[in-house]
Amino acid sequence: MTGPSGETPLGGSGAQPETAARSAGAPRVARVVLDTPLPQLDRLFDYAIPPAIAEQVVPGVRVTAPLRAEGRLADGLVVDVGDTTEFDGALTPLESVVSPARVLAPEVWSLARRVSDRQAGSANDVLRLAIPRRSVAVERKWLAQGSPRDVPQLAHPVAGYEGGLIESAVDGGGRLALRSLPGVVELSDGAWVGRWAVTLAQAAVRAVISGRSAIIAVPDYRDQEQLEAVLRTVAPAGSVASLDARRTNAQRYAAFLSCLPQPDDGVSTPRIIVGNRSVLYAPAAKLGLIALYDDGDPLFAEPLAPYAHARDVALVRQQQQECAVIFAGHTRTVEVQRLVELGYLSDVAPVPLVTPKVVPTAAQQRQQAGDGGRVPSAAFRTAAEALLAGPVLVQVARPGYVSLLACRRCGQAARCTNCAGPLQLASSHAVPSCAWCGRLVGDWACSECNNTTYRMVTRGSGRTAEELGRAFPGTRVVVSDGERPLTRVDDEPRTLVVATRGAEPIAAGGYAAIILLDGERMLQRESLHVGDDCLRWWSNAAALAAPGAPTVLAGVGGPLAQALTLWQQHSYAAAQLQDRRALGFPPALRVASVTGRPAAVQAALDAAEHVPIRDVLGPAPVPADGPRTLDDDQVRAIVRFEYAHGDAVAAALRGVIVRQATGARRPPAGRRRGRPAPTLRVKLDDPEIL
């Protein structure tokens, strides 16, 4: 195996001062990052460049390289090319160049290295998110094309904010926490979108006409469709590249290649690059703007190693490329509020301030809708009147029909007789089934009182639609949830839309009224972010109302209802941040979860003692969402530390992962060969633990 070259925290060639310089005429050296999941190989390796492929080996290309210790070939990416190396022995030559396309851009490598170091992960884990799988046909077409035509110079001023403020931020690398305009707007082609999409699209166009690219990240396809609809009307032709998981790999690879410098002359064409969380790793050498919409959405939390949140990736990249960054949304996350209070982000509100009409009904009586009885009387009257003028939106907590049953006699939750999972109903005539194992339970009896009848506790979107259909005869009722996604509805009166949180379709002209149900149940979830999430769900729904149309919040009072009614979500975030500072909770402090078998977790905690940390919570048994298995003997500890010590904590925990992966381990019982896989898992800024 060849020796590694050193690395700086931000990547690049990462070579330290040369200690064994090669003589003139010696083979040139390629520094390669290998595509391997092994944490001990997360570094650059030096390979000799054979003369036959010397002209093809340039930074960014895909190559194959021998792994001497493994006796096989590995895929890799060339990070740097030079004439010197630190390795004292003979360098192993590269095997081949896979493609002449320079798919690893320098700015992407720097970002991958910094993000992985910050999160105690491997750069390869980031590169797998950043670079799509190769499509040979798409790549050949891209390599054969010529230079693009000039981008038209089109100006679209950002409306709704103080004159020139957003434009100045984009031009000067400003950093904004933007309060998005509520409401919907009709585009020139007749499509209706949220006003937030128009704001971000116009800001991106501002970057493009100045010769720089823009990256806009949104939570899901619903938001992306709105953004792309606006860009079709305001962006220069051919300037938009869409990178998201819904597209085929060939389509995604073609969009990815369009963001790279042109293969014939190396010229970078400004692009507006849109997509979900991984779009933040898209290549863009001349980057003018990074924008995130609704950064509190859990879809921005990366579920794959190294588990970096899109907000943190955006901040790292903004620092590296010194571009503008905008965090936009109808609510303010506590993490963004912290940056505002630190003076890193500027708070920007619409001028004049636009606020939806929100009516709280916590103290009002309930109207019997069918047999549900969970609609306040004021909300019932509001919906009845609004249905005469246009569509009405009803937001509910859960999809499906009935997601939780209980004993009709004693109230004990109905559980599966096989695995003790919660029972649910798929329809009014369905047999109860288990939400965990899927087993049908037709002969259920209560374990406490032996009663065989049950009642519905949690009604889903299907059951709610059925009840409201009976309550409002002659009304068309449509459902929008995960199983029946709906993105748009017309402006026809007597249309009732029942949607789960986050699945609300856009109504032409806006909804005549919006009813927010199940607020109490949403707030019962055990999570540090439950209040933030509920306020975000309600605010995003309220932003879909027509001008002057009422939004009725059912059954919720206190600070959350006040923040929504006054449209002062940033004030709620400020209060939450103050409370978390007092308790030592994120984002006042950073946290790392360390999960694995007890010995591995203890080794990680011992390593953390040598770096500045605040304290350690645990270890404690890992909570199980479903039935526990025989191998479920893992524990988890939580390490809390200051932001200034994040790199030291990440390096210490990463070192334990590498030592566990390379150290001697006993083979599993009954096997003479092979070693059990390491069990230690480290997640910095883990959103699931609090």
N, C-alpha and C positions, 0 to 999 in steps of 0.2 A: 504494500500500500504506500502511496506517496505521502509525503508529509504535508500538513496543513499550513497555509499561510495565516498570519494574524488577521484580526478583524477589528475595526473600529465600531463603536456602538451604532453608527448610522449606516454601516455597510460600505458600499463602493468596493474598491479593490481590497481595502482593509489591510494591506500589507504593512507590517512594521518595518523599521530600518533594516535593510538587507544585511545579513551576516555571512552569506556565502554566495557572493556575486559570481555569475557565470562569466567565463571568458568570451571574448569576441568570437563570433562564428558558431557558438553553441546553439542548440535548438531553443527556439523561443518557448515561453512558458504560458500556459493557459490556466487561469484560476477558475475552478469549476465548483458549483454547488450541485451536489448529487441529489437525485430524486429518491429519497429513502426515508422511511418513517423512524429509523433508529436515531434516538436523540444524541448519541455519542458521535454521530457523523454530521451534526449540524455545524459545519464550518466549511471553509473553502479549501479545496485540495489542488495542489499544483501538478500539472501534467505537461509532458513534453509535447510539442506540436510537430508531427511528422511533416517533412517538406512537401509531400504530395497534397496535403490539405491546408498548407500554411495560409494561403490566401482566403480560404473559406472560414477559418477560425477567427472570428471577430466577436466582441462583446455582444451578448444577447442571443446567440444562436443555440439551437438544440444540438447536443452531441451525445455520443455513447462513449463510456470510459470504463476501463477494466477495474474491477475490485479484486486486488491481489489476494487479500485474505479470504474472500468468499469464492474465488475462482469463477467469477461470472462477470457479465457486463451490466452496467447501470446507466440509466438515462441521466442527463445532467444539462445544465445551462452554463454557458460561459459568462462569467461576471467581469473578468478583466484579462488582458493579454499584456505580457511584459517580457523582458529579457533576463530577469533575475529571479532567484528563489532562495528561501531560507533553508530548504532541505539539503542536507549534506550528501545524500546518496544519489544514485541514478534515478532520474524521473521516468515513470512509466508513460509511454506515449498514449495519446488519445486513440480511440479505435476508429471513429468516423464522425462526420458532420451529418446530422439528420436532415437539416433544412437550412437554406441561406436566410430565412426570415429571422430578423432580430426581435424575437418575441419578448425578451426580458429587457425592458427599458431601464435605464439607470435610475430614474426616479422611483420606479416600482421596486427595484432591488433595495434601495435605501429605505423605502417605506416598510418593506417586508422585514428587513433586518431590525429596524427600530421597534416595530410593533411586536415582533416575536420576543425580542429582549425585554421589552416592557411587561409582557404577559408571561414570562418564563416558559416560552414555547420554542418551536423550531421555525426557521424561515421557510422551510419547505411546506409547512402547513399553510402558510400565508400564500405562497406561490401557487399552490393548487387552487386556491380561491381566485387568484388574480389572473391566471392564464388558462383559457379554455383548452380542451383537448384538440389536438391537431386534426384538421380536415385537409387532406392532400389536394382535393379538387378545388376547394375554396382558396387554398394558399397559392396554387399555380395561377389561378385567375388574378389574384391580387399582385403577384410578382410580375405579371405581364402587363399590367395597366400602367398608364403614363401619369404624369403630374396632374393634379386636379385643377379645375378652373378657379379663378379668383372668387373669393367669397363676396357677395354683394354687400354694400354698405347700407344697412337699413337701421334707422333709429326708431326705437319704441320706448318713450319715456315711461317710467314706472308710476302708475297712477295710485292715488289714495294716501300718499305719504308726503311729508314735507319736501318741497321742491328740490330735486337733485340730491337728496340725502343718500338714497340707495345707490344711485349712479356714482356718487363720490366715493362710497365705500368700495364698490367694485373696481373703480379706477385706481384707488390708492391702497388696496389691500386691507380694507377695514374689516372689523369683526363685529357682527351684529346679532343680537337676540331680538328677532322680529315678531311682533304681535300681528298675526295674519288677519286680514279683513274677513269677517264673516259674510256669508251670503253666496249666491250663485250668479253667474253672468252668462249671457248668450254670446257666442262667438260669431264671427262673420259668416261661417258656414252653417249656422243654425244649431250647433251643439251647445249644451249647457255644461258648465264646469264650475268648480269652486273658485272663488276669487283669489285664494292663495296660489293656485296654479298659474294664474295670469301674472301675479307679482314675480314669482320665481322664474317664469319663462322670459319675462322682459329683462330681468337682471342678467340671465344667461346670455341673451342676445347682446346686451351691452358689452359683455366680455368678448364675445365672438367678433363683433365689429371693431374691437380694438386690437384684434390679432391674437387673442388668447382663448384657450379652451375653458369650458365650464363643466363641472360634474354636479349633477343633482340626484340625490338619493331619496327615495320615497319608500314607505313600508311595504306596499303590495301592489298588485296589478290594477286595482281600482284607482289608486292614486296615480299610477303611471299612465293609465289611459287618459285621465284628465290632463295631465301635463303634456303628453304627446299631442293631444287634440289642440291645445293652445299653440304648441311649437309649430304645428302644421300651418298655422295662420300668421305667425309673427317671425319665425326663424328663417334665415337664408336657406334656400333650397340646397339639399344635400349636406347640411351641417349637423344633422342630428344622428347620433348613434345610440341604439337601444341595447343594453346588456341586461338580460334578466333570465331567470331559469325557465320561463315558459317557452322560450324559443328553442328550436332544435340546436344541436351542437354546431351544425354547419352555419346556421344563421348567427349564432352568438360569436363564432370564430370570425365570420366575415365582419361583423360589427367591431370586434376587438382589433382586427388588422387595420380597419379604417382609421383607428385612433393612433396608429404608429406612423412615424415619418415615412414618406413615400419611398418605395424600394429603388426607384431609378435615380433620385437626386437627394434623398434624405431630408426633404422639406416637410416640416410639420404643418398640417392644415388645421386651423382652429375647429374644434368640435364641441357640440353640446352633448354630453354623454349622460344618459339617464338610465336608471335601473334601481335595483334594490340594494341591500347592504354591501354586496361584493363589488358594486360599481365604483366604490371609493378606491379600489386598487387598479382601476383602468389606467393605461398609459396616457400621459398628457404632459409633454415636456414643458410647454408654455401654458401653465395653468393660471387662470385669472380668478376663478371662483369655485368654491365648494359650498353647496347648499344642501341642508337636510330639512325635510318637512316632517314634523311630528316625531321628534327624536325620542319621545317617551314610549313609542309603540314597541312592544316586546319583540316584534319581528326584526328590529335592529340589533338585538342581542345575538351574536354568532353562536350557534350550538356546537360548532366544531372547533377543535384546537387551532389556535391558542385562545379562543373564546373572547376575542376583542370586540367590544361594542363599537358600532359604526360611528358613534359620536366621538369616541377616543381616537379612532382611525382618522377621522376628519381633522381633529385638532393636531395630531402628529404630522399629517401631510401638510396642513396649512403652515405649520412652523417650518417645515423643511423647504417648501417651495414659495413661502412668503406671499401667498395669494389671499384674496378675500374669503371670508367664511360667513355664512348666514345660517342660523338655526331659527327656522320659522315654525309657527304652529298657533293653534287657537288657545293652547295652554302653555305654561312654562314649566319645564321639568326642574326638579330641585338641583340637578347637576348643572343645568344652564344658569339657574339663579345664582349658584355659587360663583360661577365665572363672571356674572354681571357684578356681584358685590365685590369681587376682587379687582374690578376695573378692566378685566381682559375683554369682555364683550360689552357693547353699548346697547342699552335698551331703546328700542325704536317702536313707537306706537303709531297707528293711523292718524291722519289729520284731515277732517275732524274725527274724533273717536266714534266708532260705529259699535253699537251694542244691541244684540237681539233682545226681544221682549220675553223675559223668563218669569214664570209664575210658580212659586213654590206652594205646595199644598200639604205640608206635613201634618197640619192640624185639622184637615177637612175630612168629612165622612166619605166612606166608600160607596160607590154605586154598584149594585149587583149586575154584572155583565155575564149573562148565562148563569153558570153556577160558580164563577170564579171569584167575584167580589173583591178585586184588587185594584179597581179603577176609581180614583177619587171623584166625587160628584162634580166638582168644577171641571176636571179633565173630561168627564163624560159629556157634559154640556158643551165644552169647547170643541170636542171632536164632532159632535152632532151638528153644530153650526158651521164649522169649517168644511165639512164634507159637501156642503151645498156650493162651496166656492172653488174647491180644488182638492188635490190628494192630501191625505193626512198620514203622517208617519207615527208608528208606535214602536218604540225600542224596547226589547225584552232582553233578559240576561242570558238565556240559554236556547240552543237549537233543539230540534226534535219535538217530541210530543209531551212526555212526562219523564223528567230525568231523575226523579227521586220519589219513592213510595214509602209509606209508613203504615203501621198497624192502625186500623180504624178505632180500635178499642183503647189501647194504652199509649199510642203515639210512638212506639219504638220503631226505629228505622228498619225497613224491610231489607233483609240481607240474603244473599245467595246461600243455598244449602251446601254448595260445593266448595266455594272459596271465600265466603263471607263478604263478597263485593256488594255494592248497592244495586238494588233492582230498579228497572226503568220500564217504560212503555213506549213502543214505537208508534202505536196508533190506538184509537179508542177500542178496537176489537182485538188488539194483540195480546199474546200471553206475556207476562212479565219476563224479562231477560236480564242477565247480569251484565253490568257495565264493564266488568273486568274480564271474565272468561267467556262471555257470550252465551252461556247456557240458558235454556228456557226453563223456567221454574213455574210449572203449572199447578203443583201441589204444595204451594207455600203455606206455612203456618208460622205464626209469631213465636219466637223462641222464649218470650217472656210470659205471654198469657195464652198461647196456643190458639189464638184467634186466626181465622182463615180469610178475613176480609181486610182490605187495605184502602187507603185514601191517597190522593195525589198531593204531594208536598210542593214540588217544584215543577211549574208548568213551563214547557218550552214554546218555541215559536209556533209549532203546529197546533198545539192545544189552545194557545192564545188566539190564533186566527179563527179557530172553530168557535170559541166563546164570543169573540167580537162580531163574527158573522151573524150569530143569533141576536146579539144586542143591537145591531144596525142592519135590519132587513133591507134588501134591495141594494146593498153596497157590494162592490167588487172588492174582494179581499185577496191580496197577493202576499206571498212570503218570500223573504230574502234571507238566506243563511248559508252555511257552508255547503249543504247538499243542494240547495237551489239558489245559486248565486244570481243576483239581478243587479245590474249597474245603472240602469236608467228607467224612469217611468214618465209617462206623458202628464199633461196638466188637466186631465179629465176629472170633473167632480165625482163625488161618491166613489172614490178609490181609497181603500184603506191598505197601507203597506205595513206589514208586521216584519220587522227586521231585528236580527241579533246585533249586538254591539259590534261596530266596525264593518257591518255588511249593509249599511243603509245606502240605497241607490240615490242617484241624483234625480230630482224632479224638475221638469221643465218649468222655469219661473219660480221655483222654490215651493216648499210645502205650505199649505194653508194653515196647518197647525202641526205641532210635534208633541207627542205624549211620551214621557220617559218613565217606564214602569220598572219594577223590581229593584229600585235603588237600595232598599234595605238589605236585600239578599246579596247584591253586588258588594256591599260594604262588609258582609260577614266573612269574606275570604281573609285568611290569615296571611298577611303580607305587609312588609314595610311600605310598599308602594300602593296599597289598596286605595287610599284616598286620592292619590295622584292619578291612578288609572281611571277611577270612576269619573273624576272631574274631566279628564281627557275624553272619555267616551261620550259624556253628556255634552260637552262643549262642541265636539265635532258634529254631533247630531244637530244641535241647536243652530250651528252655522249653515245648515241646509234650508232653513226657513225662508219664506218669502219676506220682503220688507214689511215690518210691522206685524207679522204673523206671530201668534203666541207659542211659546214652548212651556209645557206644564211638567214640572218635576214632581213626581208622585212620592209622598211618604218620606222625604228626606229634608232635614233642617240643619241648623248649626252652621259652622264655618263653610262647609262645602256648598250648601245651598246659597249662602250669602255671596260667596265668590262667583258662583254661576250667575246669580241674579244681577249682580253689579258688573259682571264681566271683568272681574279683577282677579284673574287666575294667577297672575304674577305675585299678588299679595299673599295668596294662599301658599305659593311656593316659598316665599320669603319666611313665612311663619313656620313652615315645615323644616326649612333649613336651620332656623334658630333652635328648634326642638332637637334636631339630630346632632347639632353641635354639643348641646348639653348632655346628650346620651352617648356620644361617641359613635354614632351610626353614619354609614355612607350617605352623602358624599363628603361629610365633614372629615372623615378618615377613609383610607382605602382598606380593603379587606382581601384576604386570600383564603380560599377553602382548600384544605389538604385532606384528601380522601384516599383510603386504602386499608390494607390490613394493619393491625395495631403496631407492629414492629416498624413498618415502612413509614407510617405517620409519625411515630416517635423520632425516627432518624431525621425527618424533615424538621420537626420542632427543635431538635437539638441543634441543627444547623442554623435555624432562625435565631437562636440565642446569641449568636455572634454578630448580629446586625441590629440596628436600632429599631425595635418594635415597641408598640404600646402594651399589648397584652395578647394572651392566647385564650380562647374559649374552647373548652373541651380537652381531649377528644370525647366524643359521644357517639353512640350507635347511629348509623345512617337511617333516617326514617324511610319506610317503604310505602310506596303508593298502592301497591297491590299485595297479594299473598307473599310472604317471605319464603325464600328458597333455602335449600340446605347449605349453599355456599355463601349465604348472606351474612358474613362475619366481618364486614367492613365498618370502620369508624371514620369520623370526620372531625377535624379541628378547624377553628377559624382564627386566623392571625390578623390583628389590626395594627396599622402603621400609618405614619404620616406620608403625605405625597412626596416630600423631599427624599424619603428613604426608599421609594418604590424600586429603583434600580438595584439597590443592594439586596433587598428582600427577594426580588425576582431572581437575581443571580444565585443567591444562596439556595433557594428552593430548586432552581434548575440544576444546580450541581448535584443535589441528592438524586434527582431523576436520572441523571447521566450515570452516577455511581451505581445506582441500582440496576440500570440496564447493562452495565459492563462488568459488574461484580459476579463472583461465583455464587451460584444458587443450586440448591439440591433439586434433582429431577423429581417429577411427580411420583407418587407411590406406584410401584409396579412397572415403572419405565426405567430403562437404563440410560437412554439418551433423551436429549431435549431438556429444555429448561422452561419453567412456567413463566408466562409473560409478567412483566412488572405490573403491580397493582396500584402504584401511587399515581394519583391524578391531582394536579394543581390547577386551580382556576382563580386568577386574580380578578377582582371586581365581580365576583359571582353574584348574579341577581337573584338566585334561587334560595339563598340561605337565610335571608331575613325577610 
